[in-house]
Amino acid sequence: MLCGVELVFKALSHPGRRELLDRLFARDGQPLGELCEKSELSRFGVMKHLRVLESAGLVVTRRVGREKLHYLNPVPIRLVHDRWITKYAEPWVGAMGKLKATLEGRAMTSLKHVYEVYIRTTPEKLWQAITDPGFTQKYFYGTRVESDWKPGSSIIHRRDDGAVALEGKVLAIEPGRKLVTTFLSVHDPEAKKDRPSRVTWEITPLGDVCKLALTHDDFDGETKTYQMVGSGWNPVLSGLKTLLETGTPLAIPMPAAR
């Protein structure tokens, strides 16, 4: 059985699959029919390659009404980068960095960022890691989360110097399963002007692992927040997985305000 890293490299090895990733980069959140348009691949070929990309976690799907939409998920690329790429030659770093920059580019007309990561842990421990300030400080850019976790209550992420980096409100909460909050990047002067967007965390237990799905949406167009979080969530999710599976946090600094 192939491991996660092998699945990612296998998925990226075929030009047809890379073409599909390029199509989703050009416009994220497409149904199968649109992905088949202007493609040299048959409908069956597109479906086959999408299954490989989904197995590697590079594409995730969401059903909207009758349509099944496909989204890029750059988290596996980030995990490969964090775990392996920095150990090897600089040409590899440059090549993967370019690919990572492409996959982490802004979502297109759907104005939604969708991520999935599989973590070897329990729902209880994963929920604690999301809501406990002692945990978030180790993977969420050094910030401590603060909230009483009741619908309508405030939620903030505070730096060591006391400054608030992120703030929002709890919209919905199902302990151990789902958390929906608003999101405002107050650490960035330009992003602070945006209307608060929305973040949804969903935990699905799958045997001895949990699937964590994170969706960031409800943007007023291609705002500064929308542009920033496209790459900003990847270190958070990568750090969360590493922390829970190894007990060792990743050193990820908070991006500087620009």
Residue pairs with C-beta under 8 A, 6 or more apart in sequence:
2 10
4 56
4 57
4 76
4 79
4 118
5 80
5 83
5 84
7 55
7 56
7 57
7 76
8 56
8 57
8 58
8 76
8 77
8 80
9 80
10 52
10 56
11 17
11 52
11 53
11 55
11 56
11 58
12 18
12 58
12 99
14 49
14 52
16 41
16 45
16 49
17 49
17 52
17 53
19 39
19 41
20 35
20 46
20 49
20 50
20 53
20 59
21 53
21 58
21 59
21 72
21 102
21 103
23 30
23 35
23 39
24 30
24 35
24 59
24 70
24 71
24 72
25 72
25 102
25 103
25 105
25 108
26 108
27 34
27 108
27 109
27 110
28 71
28 72
28 107
28 108
28 109
28 110
28 112
29 62
29 69
29 70
29 71
29 107
29 108
29 109
29 110
29 112
30 69
30 70
31 67
31 68
31 69
31 70
32 43
32 46
32 47
32 50
32 68
32 70
35 46
35 50
35 70
36 43
36 46
39 46
41 49
50 59
50 70
53 59
54 60
54 61
56 76
57 73
57 75
57 76
57 116
57 117
57 118
58 72
58 73
58 74
58 76
58 77
58 103
59 70
59 71
59 72
59 73
60 70
60 71
60 73
60 114
60 115
60 116
60 213
61 68
61 69
61 70
61 71
62 68
62 69
62 71
62 114
62 215
63 69
69 110
71 107
71 110
71 112
71 114
72 103
72 107
72 114
73 114
73 115
73 116
74 100
74 103
74 104
74 115
74 231
74 234
75 115
75 116
75 117
75 234
75 237
75 238
77 96
77 99
77 100
77 103
77 104
78 100
78 104
78 234
78 235
78 237
78 238
79 117
79 238
79 241
80 96
81 96
81 97
81 100
82 238
82 242
82 250
85 92
85 93
85 96
86 93
104 230
104 231
104 234
105 230
106 222
106 226
106 227
106 230
107 113
107 226
107 230
111 217
111 219
111 221
111 222
111 226
112 215
112 216
112 217
112 219
113 215
113 216
113 217
113 226
113 229
113 230
113 233
114 213
114 214
114 215
115 213
115 214
115 215
115 233
115 234
115 237
116 211
116 212
116 213
116 214
117 211
117 212
117 237
117 238
117 240
117 241
118 206
118 209
118 210
118 211
118 212
119 126
119 209
119 210
119 212
119 240
119 241
119 244
119 245
120 208
120 209
120 244
120 245
121 129
121 209
121 210
121 244
121 245
122 205
122 210
123 176
123 177
123 203
123 205
123 210
124 176
125 244
126 203
126 210
126 212
126 244
127 175
127 176
127 177
127 203
128 135
129 135
129 136
129 139
129 240
129 243
129 244
130 136
130 145
130 179
130 201
130 240
131 145
131 147
131 149
131 179
132 145
133 144
133 145
133 146
134 144
135 243
136 143
136 144
136 145
136 157
137 143
137 144
138 239
138 243
138 249
139 236
139 239
139 240
139 242
139 243
139 249
139 250
139 252
140 157
140 236
140 239
140 240
141 157
141 165
141 235
141 236
141 252
141 253
141 254
141 255
142 159
142 160
142 252
142 253
142 254
143 157
143 158
143 159
143 165
143 166
143 254
144 157
144 158
145 155
145 156
145 157
146 154
146 155
146 156
146 157
146 158
147 153
147 154
147 155
147 156
147 170
149 170
149 173
149 175
150 170
150 173
151 170
151 171
151 172
151 173
152 169
152 170
153 169
153 170
154 167
154 168
154 169
154 170
155 167
155 168
155 169
155 170
155 181
156 164
156 166
156 167
156 168
157 164
157 165
157 166
157 167
158 164
158 165
159 165
159 187
159 254
163 187
164 186
164 187
165 185
165 186
165 187
165 254
166 183
166 184
166 185
166 186
166 187
167 184
167 186
168 181
168 182
168 183
168 184
168 196
168 199
169 181
169 182
169 196
170 179
170 180
170 181
171 180
171 181
171 182
171 198
172 178
172 179
172 180
173 179
173 180
176 203
177 202
177 203
178 200
178 201
178 202
178 203
179 200
179 201
180 198
180 199
180 200
180 201
181 198
181 199
182 196
182 197
182 198
182 199
183 196
183 197
183 198
183 199
183 216
183 225
183 229
184 191
184 192
184 194
184 196
184 197
184 225
185 191
185 192
185 194
185 224
185 225
185 228
185 229
186 192
187 254
187 257
188 224
188 228
188 257
188 258
189 257
190 224
190 258
191 223
191 224
191 225
191 228
193 224
194 219
194 220
194 223
194 224
194 225
195 220
195 223
197 216
197 217
197 218
197 219
197 223
197 225
197 226
197 229
198 216
198 217
198 218
199 214
199 215
199 216
200 213
200 214
200 215
200 216
200 217
201 212
201 213
201 214
202 212
202 213
202 214
202 215
203 210
203 211
203 212
204 210
204 211
204 213
212 237
212 240
214 233
214 237
216 229
216 233
219 225
219 226
228 255
232 255
235 250
235 252
236 252
238 250
239 249
239 250
239 252
242 248
242 249
242 250
243 249
243 250
